[in-house]
Amino acid sequence: VEDAVKAAVMTEDNAATVWLALQLGTPIPIPQSEIDKLHYRYTHVYGQHR
């Protein structure tokens, strides 16, 4: 159940982001290379104790 709630919250957050972006105009896609860099940072650096 907790995983389902987490997935629902993440889906709602993403939907809100997309809706807001569409209100501002046509969104500019983020290049896959940037997505890959940000994903790596989020999974390997963000929130890690140094």
HTML snippet that shows the backbone in 3Dmol.js (N, CA, C, O; Angstrom):
<script src="https://3Dmol.org/build/3Dmol-min.js"></script>
<div id="view" style="width:600px;height:400px;position:relative"></div>
<script>
const pdb = `
ATOM      1  N   VAL A   1       0.828  -1.197   0.000  1.00  0.00           N
ATOM      2  CA  VAL A   1       0.000   0.000   0.000  1.00  0.00           C
ATOM      3  C   VAL A   1       0.869   1.257   0.000  1.00  0.00           C
ATOM      4  O   VAL A   1       0.564   2.220  -0.702  1.00  0.00           O
ATOM      5  N   GLU A   2       1.946   1.253   0.780  1.00  0.00           N
ATOM      6  CA  GLU A   2       2.815   2.433   0.832  1.00  0.00           C
ATOM      7  C   GLU A   2       3.421   2.735  -0.533  1.00  0.00           C
ATOM      8  O   GLU A   2       3.528   3.897  -0.924  1.00  0.00           O
ATOM      9  N   ASP A   3       3.816   1.691  -1.256  1.00  0.00           N
ATOM     10  CA  ASP A   3       4.378   1.898  -2.598  1.00  0.00           C
ATOM     11  C   ASP A   3       3.346   2.501  -3.534  1.00  0.00           C
ATOM     12  O   ASP A   3       3.679   3.344  -4.367  1.00  0.00           O
ATOM     13  N   ALA A   4       2.094   2.074  -3.403  1.00  0.00           N
ATOM     14  CA  ALA A   4       1.029   2.604  -4.256  1.00  0.00           C
ATOM     15  C   ALA A   4       0.780   4.076  -3.949  1.00  0.00           C
ATOM     16  O   ALA A   4       0.573   4.874  -4.863  1.00  0.00           O
ATOM     17  N   VAL A   5       0.799   4.438  -2.681  1.00  0.00           N
ATOM     18  CA  VAL A   5       0.601   5.842  -2.297  1.00  0.00           C
ATOM     19  C   VAL A   5       1.758   6.688  -2.813  1.00  0.00           C
ATOM     20  O   VAL A   5       1.547   7.782  -3.336  1.00  0.00           O
ATOM     21  N   LYS A   6       2.981   6.182  -2.667  1.00  0.00           N
ATOM     22  CA  LYS A   6       4.148   6.912  -3.166  1.00  0.00           C
ATOM     23  C   LYS A   6       4.042   7.121  -4.673  1.00  0.00           C
ATOM     24  O   LYS A   6       4.315   8.215  -5.168  1.00  0.00           O
ATOM     25  N   ALA A   7       3.646   6.076  -5.406  1.00  0.00           N
ATOM     26  CA  ALA A   7       3.496   6.187  -6.860  1.00  0.00           C
ATOM     27  C   ALA A   7       2.410   7.188  -7.219  1.00  0.00           C
ATOM     28  O   ALA A   7       2.567   7.954  -8.169  1.00  0.00           O
ATOM     29  N   ALA A   8       1.311   7.193  -6.474  1.00  0.00           N
ATOM     30  CA  ALA A   8       0.221   8.129  -6.747  1.00  0.00           C
ATOM     31  C   ALA A   8       0.664   9.571  -6.510  1.00  0.00           C
ATOM     32  O   ALA A   8       0.341  10.458  -7.300  1.00  0.00           O
ATOM     33  N   VAL A   9       1.394   9.806  -5.436  1.00  0.00           N
ATOM     34  CA  VAL A   9       1.877  11.161  -5.133  1.00  0.00           C
ATOM     35  C   VAL A   9       2.857  11.622  -6.204  1.00  0.00           C
ATOM     36  O   VAL A   9       2.798  12.768  -6.650  1.00  0.00           O
ATOM     37  N   MET A  10       3.757  10.736  -6.618  1.00  0.00           N
ATOM     38  CA  MET A  10       4.718  11.098  -7.663  1.00  0.00           C
ATOM     39  C   MET A  10       3.997  11.402  -8.976  1.00  0.00           C
ATOM     40  O   MET A  10       4.374  12.333  -9.688  1.00  0.00           O
ATOM     41  N   THR A  11       2.969  10.627  -9.297  1.00  0.00           N
ATOM     42  CA  THR A  11       2.198  10.860 -10.518  1.00  0.00           C
ATOM     43  C   THR A  11       1.499  12.208 -10.460  1.00  0.00           C
ATOM     44  O   THR A  11       1.502  12.950 -11.442  1.00  0.00           O
ATOM     45  N   GLU A  12       0.901  12.532  -9.324  1.00  0.00           N
ATOM     46  CA  GLU A  12       0.235  13.830  -9.172  1.00  0.00           C
ATOM     47  C   GLU A  12       1.240  14.977  -9.277  1.00  0.00           C
ATOM     48  O   GLU A  12       0.951  15.994  -9.907  1.00  0.00           O
ATOM     49  N   ASP A  13       2.403  14.824  -8.674  1.00  0.00           N
ATOM     50  CA  ASP A  13       3.439  15.865  -8.760  1.00  0.00           C
ATOM     51  C   ASP A  13       3.870  16.078 -10.211  1.00  0.00           C
ATOM     52  O   ASP A  13       4.007  17.214 -10.664  1.00  0.00           O
ATOM     53  N   ASN A  14       4.081  14.986 -10.930  1.00  0.00           N
ATOM     54  CA  ASN A  14       4.476  15.100 -12.336  1.00  0.00           C
ATOM     55  C   ASN A  14       3.372  15.729 -13.169  1.00  0.00           C
ATOM     56  O   ASN A  14       3.645  16.552 -14.043  1.00  0.00           O
ATOM     57  N   ALA A  15       2.138  15.353 -12.911  1.00  0.00           N
ATOM     58  CA  ALA A  15       1.014  15.929 -13.650  1.00  0.00           C
ATOM     59  C   ALA A  15       0.926  17.432 -13.401  1.00  0.00           C
ATOM     60  O   ALA A  15       0.662  18.197 -14.328  1.00  0.00           O
ATOM     61  N   ALA A  16       1.144  17.860 -12.168  1.00  0.00           N
ATOM     62  CA  ALA A  16       1.107  19.287 -11.853  1.00  0.00           C
ATOM     63  C   ALA A  16       2.223  20.031 -12.578  1.00  0.00           C
ATOM     64  O   ALA A  16       2.012  21.138 -13.074  1.00  0.00           O
ATOM     65  N   THR A  17       3.400  19.435 -12.642  1.00  0.00           N
ATOM     66  CA  THR A  17       4.526  20.051 -13.341  1.00  0.00           C
ATOM     67  C   THR A  17       4.231  20.197 -14.825  1.00  0.00           C
ATOM     68  O   THR A  17       4.484  21.248 -15.414  1.00  0.00           O
ATOM     69  N   VAL A  18       3.694  19.140 -15.429  1.00  0.00           N
ATOM     70  CA  VAL A  18       3.361  19.186 -16.859  1.00  0.00           C
ATOM     71  C   VAL A  18       2.274  20.220 -17.110  1.00  0.00           C
ATOM     72  O   VAL A  18       2.363  20.992 -18.065  1.00  0.00           O
ATOM     73  N   TRP A  19       1.250  20.246 -16.265  1.00  0.00           N
ATOM     74  CA  TRP A  19       0.161  21.210 -16.440  1.00  0.00           C
ATOM     75  C   TRP A  19       0.708  22.638 -16.383  1.00  0.00           C
ATOM     76  O   TRP A  19       0.360  23.472 -17.220  1.00  0.00           O
ATOM     77  N   LEU A  20       1.562  22.917 -15.397  1.00  0.00           N
ATOM     78  CA  LEU A  20       2.132  24.257 -15.264  1.00  0.00           C
ATOM     79  C   LEU A  20       2.982  24.602 -16.479  1.00  0.00           C
ATOM     80  O   LEU A  20       2.893  25.715 -16.996  1.00  0.00           O
ATOM     81  N   ALA A  21       3.794  23.677 -16.935  1.00  0.00           N
ATOM     82  CA  ALA A  21       4.632  23.927 -18.111  1.00  0.00           C
ATOM     83  C   ALA A  21       3.771  24.255 -19.322  1.00  0.00           C
ATOM     84  O   ALA A  21       4.110  25.143 -20.104  1.00  0.00           O
ATOM     85  N   LEU A  22       2.668  23.550 -19.481  1.00  0.00           N
ATOM     86  CA  LEU A  22       1.785  23.803 -20.625  1.00  0.00           C
ATOM     87  C   LEU A  22       1.114  25.171 -20.528  1.00  0.00           C
ATOM     88  O   LEU A  22       0.798  25.773 -21.555  1.00  0.00           O
ATOM     89  N   GLN A  23       0.890  25.672 -19.311  1.00  0.00           N
ATOM     90  CA  GLN A  23       0.298  26.996 -19.142  1.00  0.00           C
ATOM     91  C   GLN A  23       1.264  28.091 -19.590  1.00  0.00           C
ATOM     92  O   GLN A  23       0.845  29.180 -19.983  1.00  0.00           O
ATOM     93  N   LEU A  24       2.553  27.790 -19.526  1.00  0.00           N
ATOM     94  CA  LEU A  24       3.576  28.767 -19.896  1.00  0.00           C
ATOM     95  C   LEU A  24       3.907  28.745 -21.381  1.00  0.00           C
ATOM     96  O   LEU A  24       4.610  29.627 -21.872  1.00  0.00           O
ATOM     97  N   GLY A  25       3.407  27.745 -22.099  1.00  0.00           N
ATOM     98  CA  GLY A  25       3.687  27.623 -23.527  1.00  0.00           C
ATOM     99  C   GLY A  25       4.086  26.201 -23.865  1.00  0.00           C
ATOM    100  O   GLY A  25       3.829  25.267 -23.105  1.00  0.00           O
ATOM    101  N   THR A  26       4.711  26.056 -25.003  1.00  0.00           N
ATOM    102  CA  THR A  26       5.156  24.738 -25.435  1.00  0.00           C
ATOM    103  C   THR A  26       6.433  24.365 -24.685  1.00  0.00           C
ATOM    104  O   THR A  26       7.443  25.060 -24.792  1.00  0.00           O
ATOM    105  N   PRO A  27       6.389  23.271 -23.928  1.00  0.00           N
ATOM    106  CA  PRO A  27       7.594  22.870 -23.191  1.00  0.00           C
ATOM    107  C   PRO A  27       8.735  22.505 -24.143  1.00  0.00           C
ATOM    108  O   PRO A  27       8.510  21.969 -25.228  1.00  0.00           O
ATOM    109  N   ILE A  28       9.944  22.803 -23.721  1.00  0.00           N
ATOM    110  CA  ILE A  28      11.135  22.443 -24.488  1.00  0.00           C
ATOM    111  C   ILE A  28      11.647  21.117 -23.924  1.00  0.00           C
ATOM    112  O   ILE A  28      11.963  21.035 -22.737  1.00  0.00           O
ATOM    113  N   PRO A  29      11.731  20.087 -24.755  1.00  0.00           N
ATOM    114  CA  PRO A  29      12.201  18.790 -24.247  1.00  0.00           C
ATOM    115  C   PRO A  29      13.632  18.883 -23.705  1.00  0.00           C
ATOM    116  O   PRO A  29      14.471  19.612 -24.234  1.00  0.00           O
ATOM    117  N   ILE A  30      13.879  18.133 -22.652  1.00  0.00           N
ATOM    118  CA  ILE A  30      15.222  18.053 -22.080  1.00  0.00           C
ATOM    119  C   ILE A  30      15.965  16.946 -22.823  1.00  0.00           C
ATOM    120  O   ILE A  30      15.456  15.831 -22.935  1.00  0.00           O
ATOM    121  N   PRO A  31      17.161  17.238 -23.331  1.00  0.00           N
ATOM    122  CA  PRO A  31      17.926  16.209 -24.045  1.00  0.00           C
ATOM    123  C   PRO A  31      18.205  14.991 -23.151  1.00  0.00           C
ATOM    124  O   PRO A  31      18.403  15.132 -21.944  1.00  0.00           O
ATOM    125  N   GLN A  32      18.217  13.810 -23.748  1.00  0.00           N
ATOM    126  CA  GLN A  32      18.446  12.578 -22.986  1.00  0.00           C
ATOM    127  C   GLN A  32      19.759  12.628 -22.217  1.00  0.00           C
ATOM    128  O   GLN A  32      19.845  12.092 -21.112  1.00  0.00           O
ATOM    129  N   SER A  33      20.782  13.263 -22.781  1.00  0.00           N
ATOM    130  CA  SER A  33      22.074  13.347 -22.083  1.00  0.00           C
ATOM    131  C   SER A  33      21.940  14.113 -20.766  1.00  0.00           C
ATOM    132  O   SER A  33      22.579  13.758 -19.775  1.00  0.00           O
ATOM    133  N   GLU A  34      21.117  15.154 -20.751  1.00  0.00           N
ATOM    134  CA  GLU A  34      20.890  15.918 -19.523  1.00  0.00           C
ATOM    135  C   GLU A  34      20.082  15.096 -18.525  1.00  0.00           C
ATOM    136  O   GLU A  34      20.360  15.121 -17.326  1.00  0.00           O
ATOM    137  N   ILE A  35      19.089  14.374 -19.013  1.00  0.00           N
ATOM    138  CA  ILE A  35      18.291  13.508 -18.145  1.00  0.00           C
ATOM    139  C   ILE A  35      19.196  12.478 -17.487  1.00  0.00           C
ATOM    140  O   ILE A  35      19.091  12.225 -16.286  1.00  0.00           O
ATOM    141  N   ASP A  36      20.084  11.886 -18.273  1.00  0.00           N
ATOM    142  CA  ASP A  36      21.005  10.880 -17.745  1.00  0.00           C
ATOM    143  C   ASP A  36      21.908  11.474 -16.663  1.00  0.00           C
ATOM    144  O   ASP A  36      22.124  10.846 -15.626  1.00  0.00           O
ATOM    145  N   LYS A  37      22.442  12.688 -16.899  1.00  0.00           N
ATOM    146  CA  LYS A  37      23.304  13.339 -15.906  1.00  0.00           C
ATOM    147  C   LYS A  37      22.534  13.626 -14.620  1.00  0.00           C
ATOM    148  O   LYS A  37      23.030  13.375 -13.521  1.00  0.00           O
ATOM    149  N   LEU A  38      21.316  14.155 -14.765  1.00  0.00           N
ATOM    150  CA  LEU A  38      20.514  14.481 -13.592  1.00  0.00           C
ATOM    151  C   LEU A  38      20.101  13.222 -12.834  1.00  0.00           C
ATOM    152  O   LEU A  38      20.085  13.209 -11.604  1.00  0.00           O
ATOM    153  N   HIS A  39      19.768  12.165 -13.572  1.00  0.00           N
ATOM    154  CA  HIS A  39      19.396  10.908 -12.922  1.00  0.00           C
ATOM    155  C   HIS A  39      20.577  10.353 -12.137  1.00  0.00           C
ATOM    156  O   HIS A  39      20.409   9.897 -11.006  1.00  0.00           O
ATOM    157  N   TYR A  40      21.766  10.386 -12.722  1.00  0.00           N
ATOM    158  CA  TYR A  40      22.959   9.912 -12.014  1.00  0.00           C
ATOM    159  C   TYR A  40      23.180  10.727 -10.740  1.00  0.00           C
ATOM    160  O   TYR A  40      23.438  10.171  -9.672  1.00  0.00           O
ATOM    161  N   ARG A  41      23.075  12.045 -10.866  1.00  0.00           N
ATOM    162  CA  ARG A  41      23.282  12.908  -9.695  1.00  0.00           C
ATOM    163  C   ARG A  41      22.267  12.587  -8.605  1.00  0.00           C
ATOM    164  O   ARG A  41      22.618  12.499  -7.429  1.00  0.00           O
ATOM    165  N   TYR A  42      21.009  12.414  -8.997  1.00  0.00           N
ATOM    166  CA  TYR A  42      19.955  12.121  -8.022  1.00  0.00           C
ATOM    167  C   TYR A  42      20.185  10.774  -7.341  1.00  0.00           C
ATOM    168  O   TYR A  42      19.963  10.647  -6.137  1.00  0.00           O
ATOM    169  N   THR A  43      20.623   9.775  -8.093  1.00  0.00           N
ATOM    170  CA  THR A  43      20.769   8.435  -7.524  1.00  0.00           C
ATOM    171  C   THR A  43      22.119   8.190  -6.853  1.00  0.00           C
ATOM    172  O   THR A  43      22.249   7.250  -6.069  1.00  0.00           O
ATOM    173  N   HIS A  44      23.132   9.018  -7.146  1.00  0.00           N
ATOM    174  CA  HIS A  44      24.457   8.762  -6.593  1.00  0.00           C
ATOM    175  C   HIS A  44      25.023   9.893  -5.727  1.00  0.00           C
ATOM    176  O   HIS A  44      25.958   9.666  -4.960  1.00  0.00           O
ATOM    177  N   VAL A  45      24.480  11.091  -5.836  1.00  0.00           N
ATOM    178  CA  VAL A  45      25.062  12.231  -5.123  1.00  0.00           C
ATOM    179  C   VAL A  45      24.053  12.876  -4.178  1.00  0.00           C
ATOM    180  O   VAL A  45      24.354  13.102  -3.006  1.00  0.00           O
ATOM    181  N   TYR A  46      22.873  13.168  -4.677  1.00  0.00           N
ATOM    182  CA  TYR A  46      21.856  13.901  -3.928  1.00  0.00           C
ATOM    183  C   TYR A  46      21.511  13.183  -2.625  1.00  0.00           C
ATOM    184  O   TYR A  46      21.154  12.005  -2.628  1.00  0.00           O
ATOM    185  N   GLY A  47      21.622  13.903  -1.518  1.00  0.00           N
ATOM    186  CA  GLY A  47      21.240  13.356  -0.227  1.00  0.00           C
ATOM    187  C   GLY A  47      22.280  12.465   0.428  1.00  0.00           C
ATOM    188  O   GLY A  47      22.048  11.948   1.521  1.00  0.00           O
ATOM    189  N   GLN A  48      23.412  12.277  -0.216  1.00  0.00           N
ATOM    190  CA  GLN A  48      24.458  11.429   0.353  1.00  0.00           C
ATOM    191  C   GLN A  48      25.292  12.245   1.337  1.00  0.00           C
ATOM    192  O   GLN A  48      25.613  13.408   1.091  1.00  0.00           O
ATOM    193  N   HIS A  49      25.630  11.617   2.441  1.00  0.00           N
ATOM    194  CA  HIS A  49      26.497  12.279   3.421  1.00  0.00           C
ATOM    195  C   HIS A  49      27.927  12.262   2.903  1.00  0.00           C
ATOM    196  O   HIS A  49      28.399  11.263   2.361  1.00  0.00           O
ATOM    197  N   ARG A  50      28.593  13.370   3.080  1.00  0.00           N
ATOM    198  CA  ARG A  50      29.980  13.462   2.600  1.00  0.00           C
ATOM    199  C   ARG A  50      30.941  13.459   3.741  1.00  0.00           C
ATOM    200  O   ARG A  50      32.152  13.531   3.529  1.00  0.00           O
TER     201      ARG A  50
END
`;
const viewer = $3Dmol.createViewer("view");
viewer.addModel(pdb, "pdb");
viewer.setStyle({}, {cartoon: {color: "spectrum"}});
viewer.zoomTo();
viewer.render();
</script>
